[in-house]
Amino acid sequence: MSAEEEQGEFLPLSVAAAIAYGSLVPGHQAARDRADLDEHLNVIAAALASIVPIFSSITAQAPQMLPPERVARGNFRQGAQILGFVGDAEVVSALRVRNADLFVAIEQLRLRPPFGGN
């Protein structure tokens, strides 16, 4: 499989978070400005990261999976576009998720508060 074909299997985490947000949050509860939307997308990205692997593709190479324990220590910022770490200037960008994982993750999130469940 070429690097280009493999890239097609992934989508930016910010896009995945927006898709999940649109699927999980009723319109009347949606953010009304960019700052609120970015914060909501950061929360959704963290929820997705608790279910699916997060990848980064800094170079033209295939995306590399980030260690889950590293992702768990970080904070998503800028509408799920970067992963930052408290007390550390380093950030991880070019965040990705596999297309195949997204809709399964959305269905799992529907069962969790505050998106659904009990």
N, C-alpha and C positions, 0 to 999 in steps of 0.2 A: 504494500500500500504506500502510495506517495505521501510526502509530508502535506501536500495540498489536500489530498483526500482525507487524511487523518484530521487535519484542522477542521474539515467539514463536520466531523463527528462532535465537535465542541462548540459551545457558544459562550460569549462573555458572561461572567457571573452577574454583571449589572443588568444585562438583558434577561437572564434567567430569573433574577430577583424581581424584575418588572413584570414578567409573565406570571410568576407566582403571586405577586401582589395583586394583579388584576383578577386572578382566579380566586383569591382567598379573602380579599377585603371588599365588602359591599361599597358601591359607589358613594353612598351617603356618608361613609366613614373615611373615604379617601382623603389624602393630604390635599390641602388647598394651595400650598406654595412650594417652591423648589426645595427650601431648607427642610421642611417637614417631610417631603417626599424622599429626599436623600436619607434622612434618618430612618424612615420606614423601610427603605430598601436595604439599609445596613442591618436592620433587625431581621428582615426576611433572609438576607444572605447568611446571617449567623444560624438561623433555623435550618436553612438548606445544608449548610456545612455540618450540621449535627447528624445529617442523614446520608449525604453523598460526598464523595471525594472532591476536593478542590484542586485544580491544576493551575500551573502558571506556564506561560509560553513567552518568555522574555526574548528569546531569539527565534530564528526561523525554524528551529528544531521542533519536534513534536512536543506538545505540552507535557510537563513533568508533574506528577502528583506531589502535592505538599504533604508533609507528615501531619496526620490529624492532630497530634498533640501540639504541634506548632500553630496550626490554624486555631485551635481552641485557646491558645494564649494570646491571640491577636484580636484586634478590633477592626471591623470593616468600616471604611470611611469613603466619603465622596460618592455616595450612592452605590456602594459595593464595588467600586472601581479599584480600590487598593486595600491592602491588609497591613495595618500598622501594629506596632508593639509598644506597650507602655515603657517609658524610659529608654527607648531605642530609636535612633533616627532612621533605621532601616525600614523600608516598606517593600511589600511585594505587590507588583502590578501585573497586568495582563492576566488577570484571574479568569479561569474557565471552569465550566462543568460539562460533562458529557450530555449530549442531547437525550440519549436514552434514559438517563437517570432523572431528568427533570420532572416528567409527569408522574412518575412513581413517587417522587419526593413530595410533590404537591398533594397527592392523594393521602400520603402519610400525615402531612401537616394539617389537612382538613380534620383529622381525628384528634388533634392536639388543641388545648386552649392556647391562645384566645381565638383560634381560627374555627374551632368546632369542638367536638368531643364534649365531655362533661366538665 
